[in-house]
Amino acid sequence: MPFKKNFLWGGATAANQCEGGYSEGGRGPANVDMAPWGEDRQSVITGRMKMLEFDDHHFYPAKNAIDMYHHYKEDIRMFGEMGFKVYRMSIAWSRIFPKGDETEPNEEGLSFYENVFRECHRYGIEPLVTITHFDCPIHLIKEYGSWRNRKMIKFYERLCRTLFRRYKGMVRYWLTFNEINMIFHAPFMGAGLCFEEGEDEWKVKYQSAHHELVASALATKIAHEEDPENKVGCMLAAGNYYPYSCRPEDMWEAICCDRNNYFFIDVQSRGAYPAYALKKMEREGTMPHMEPGDAELLKNNTVDFVSFSYYTSRCASAKPELHENTRGNLIPTVKNPYLESTDWGWQIDPLGLRITLNALYDRYQKPLFVVENGLGAVDQPVEGPDGELTVEDDYRIDYLRKHIQAMRDAVTEDGVDLMGYTTWGPIDLVSAGTGEMRKRYGFIYVDRDDQGKGTLKRYRKKSFWWYKRVIESNGECLD
Ligand code: BGP
């Protein structure tokens, strides 16, 4: 058998991309609500265009998303039907603390997630909870400037303590920050950061990253104190860099680009700032202010496992201006001439997943967890034999099959210790990068379009049945 007996197969979502119910149950507004659909999205998520209130001329897809807030029972039942062992989901911070700096949590928010976890356990599904998947209450941004302010550590600590206590025995797997390295690439969406004219953006980013890293170590400490059964992971937007050529300068560039991402996980997993990062921050004048005790906290509270998203590998050149560029999960890269691309320009590289798994395992020697992987594509619903709508999504099956095969090679041939695999978007949801609905990842089709129109009815795609067989056979049967 290629995968462990208790291998965690499942799917991953984020509150802001599927829940909706943005003002229900006492929930407060958050940065992720304010990312509009359309051409301004990019400027908003990168913090260059300030959007801290809704306005009348933009459409905000996260407000209602796929309304999982009201459909969660039906959705989790379908995950159960596919045989999920794990469901990765996130908590909307502003459901628990609507403003973020209250001392008492919002009971309605807490009981909503309690019901979600109960529903998971009904089908034998283990929840894997991302404590923050990009979200930050708007009040914390307006009042404190979000993660640039050290006070955020306290607010986050309160959130974590509340969650660990309330869900003790119901949740065992936690991730502190989704794609923590996104703070560099999409600072408003990733960490609620907006920039003022003339401000040194990189200095703010590194200071905020330091606060998140300290908060993450503190969360790990509290999780272990509250319940020794808790397992805490870090989460990286991964995908190794290849040098564009074997020119030493290209190779060096690839190493530097990888380090920009490893930087976070090096701290969370090894417990200290790596030498290359200290030198870089010193050189560039971006060294964050650290308080006494920070280094010790980081050292003593490293994560139990390393999780990551993988959609594509990346490519680096010492002379990027000479090459074509392409987008990939909010991180632009030099286009690799050997790879094909999705309709959104993300290059497809299953072997890159094996390479990434090996690189991370060599570096950290901790169990790994692939918590996002999938194909965003346009689906054409057709009528199935039973009269219900379906989608013949062989392209999605093909993508996932090849990636699972690569993962299998990493486990059986290379000896990588892998805990599980959750595909991104087991049910269609709003795209983080573009705000579109038409960029679909799911095994379950949701009738909703980019303008928010549709019945919200759910339909099983061909991949639904395929993934069910994959799980049933514990990854043995990929046909
Ligand atoms: C990751 C995020 C997810 C998700 C995914 C796919 O960066 O963690 O939230 O959305 O990418 O990206 P997109 O939605 O832009 O296709």
Boltz pocket constraint, residues with backbone or C-beta under 6 A from the ligand:
constraints:
  - pocket:
      binder: B
      contacts: [[A, 14], [A, 17], [A, 178], [A, 179], [A, 237], [A, 309], [A, 329], [A, 372], [A, 376], [A, 424], [A, 430], [A, 431], [A, 432], [A, 433], [A, 434], [A, 439]]
      max_distance: 6.0
